[in-house]
Amino acid sequence: MSEAVNLALYLKTIATQLTRYLSIFILLCGTIGNMLNIIVFTQRSLRSNPCSIFFLSSSISSLFALFSGLITRILATYQLDPTSKSPIQCKIRNFLMFSTLTTSTWFIAFASIDRYLVSSHNGRHRQLSNLKRTYYLVGILTILSILICSEMFYCFEANLSTPPSPVPCYSKNYPCRLYNDLTFAIIVVLIPCFIMSVFGYLTILNVRKLNLLVYVSSTQNATRKLKRSDRQLIQMLLIQVVLTTMLALPIAVQRLYATFTINLVKNQLQLSIESFSYQILLLLTFISMGIPFYLYLLTSTLFRHTLMDLFCKYSMHRTISTQKKSVST
């Protein structure tokens, strides 16, 4: 066997092992983290904040994305993936995965816009941040995501040869692949990351401006301070924006490269490298879906206190229940 063939087989083995074990780790940690996020953001102290609703919606979407995207990948490493042979399961799985990936990313992008509005010194801007508008946007984004990804019921097919397709369940022809790869790269990754970065930076400028006004002003009525909860949510958001952008951009670049060079003649090694990079970089995207809870836990005292209150209430409830049972017996 030639050196190129050996290297291609080696890359396939590495990709299989990383996909198997890293996917299991991401799925377990992401499931626990997103479920705890959902519980925390539905608490009374947070659910009245528009940004918390975006965080809650993103956590729900991320949970669906992790389940629809990682379980079949884990099964594929054992040659048990039903989506690789069943066209119906292939279409449903990719529709669920990409539609929830889309909403999860866009919810964080709109959370960035919300934090910019809340931190603005302009009263009209602040009035744009409210719960009614937030619920409306969540519904609109969900519907748009479903419409954008509905073409996958036509475009995706199972039993495709790998390579040139990175996985057996993928876009069945060049027009479909061009549309799906460009949609994923631009709509799911590049535009939301751009919005996150721009409004994240503008939010930082707003916070600095408010801090300066507080420092310069000599009277309480001459300026406005951000609520502690708003500051905490801004801090949580900015950290997530940075990491989401870093983890999601590589797969967008890889998909754009693979799509625009699809008509070039490539040898087996080049195709294997593309398939390897696709599988590894997609795992980074799933990591961005699984780590928000741990980021919030590390960066926000408000989040930690809310979580600890939940554990204390649960522990107290169990203690009271145990005491009642012992008294009744």
SULWO-V967471 format. One record per helix or strand. SS is the DSSP state (~ for helix, > for strand). FROM is the first residue (numbers start at 1). TO is the last residue. Records with the same first field share a line. If there is no record, write none. Layout:
BEGIN
SS=FROM-TO + FROM-TO
END
This chain:
BEGIN
~=3-41 + 44-47 + 50-76 + 82-84 + 87-119 + 123-127 + 131-149 + 152-155 + 174-216 + 220-222 + 228-260 + 268-290 + 292-299 + 301-328
>=156-157 + 170-171
END
